[in-house]
Amino acid sequence: MRIVDAKNAALNPNPHKVEARMLQDHDVAQAIHLKLEPGQSLRRHITPVDVFFYVLEGTGVVEVGEEEQEVSADHLVESPAHIVHCWHNRSDAPLRILVVKTPKPTESTKLL
């Protein structure tokens, strides 16, 4: 058995300059814990694999393709491979998201 405490997992440096912690890095999938403080956003980017986001805490605005939607805790959002997406925390509280990429990317994410 392997147990990972998200709060103590190693920080994963990223071009978005947000707190990201790699929880699982396996050949078939990656799981990342993201924390966006109030006012933080991810840069718009394209991921070469399917991604789903599960909001753990807070409220944020997610963009996938041409759609934009406000979502909050316990919402799951799907983002297909090769589609532009990003997150914004426009609230006054932290936004925590579980990001799952399947399969593990073998190409780099493309920042826009």
Long-range contacts (C-beta under 8 A, 24 or more apart in sequence): 6-33, 9-33, 15-43, 15-111, 16-41, 16-42, 16-43, 18-42, 23-98, 25-104, 26-104, 27-103, 27-104, 28-102, 28-103, 28-104, 29-100, 29-101, 29-102, 29-103, 29-104, 30-99, 30-100, 30-101, 30-104, 30-105, 31-98, 31-99, 31-100, 32-98, 32-99, 32-100, 32-101, 33-96, 33-97, 33-98, 33-99, 34-87, 34-95, 34-96, 34-97, 34-98, 34-99, 35-94, 35-95, 35-96, 35-97, 36-60, 36-87, 36-88, 36-89, 36-94, 36-95, 36-96, 36-97, 37-89, 37-94, 38-89, 38-91, 38-92, 38-93, 38-94, 39-89, 39-90, 40-88, 40-89, 41-86, 41-87, 41-88, 41-89, 42-86, 42-87, 42-88, 43-86, 43-111, 43-112, 44-84, 44-85, 44-86, 44-111, 44-112, 45-84, 45-85, 45-86, 45-109, 45-110, 45-111, 45-112, 46-82, 46-83, 46-84, 46-85, 46-109, 46-110, 46-112, 47-79, 47-81, 47-82, 47-85, 47-101, 47-105, 47-109, 48-81, 48-82, 48-105, 48-106, 48-107, 48-108, 48-109, 48-110, 49-81, 49-101, 49-102, 49-103, 49-104, 49-105, 50-78, 50-79, 50-80, 50-81, 50-101, 50-102, 51-78, 51-79, 51-81, 51-85, 51-99, 51-100, 51-101, 51-102, 52-76, 52-77, 52-78, 52-79, 52-99, 52-100, 52-102, 53-77, 53-79, 53-87, 53-97, 53-98, 53-99, 53-100, 54-97, 54-98, 54-100, 55-95, 55-96, 55-97, 56-96, 56-97, 56-98, 57-94, 57-95, 57-96, 58-89, 58-91, 58-93, 58-94, 58-95, 58-96, 59-91, 59-93, 59-95, 60-87, 60-88, 60-89, 60-90, 60-91, 60-95, 60-97, 61-87, 61-88, 61-89, 61-90, 62-86, 62-87, 62-88, 63-87, 63-88, 84-112
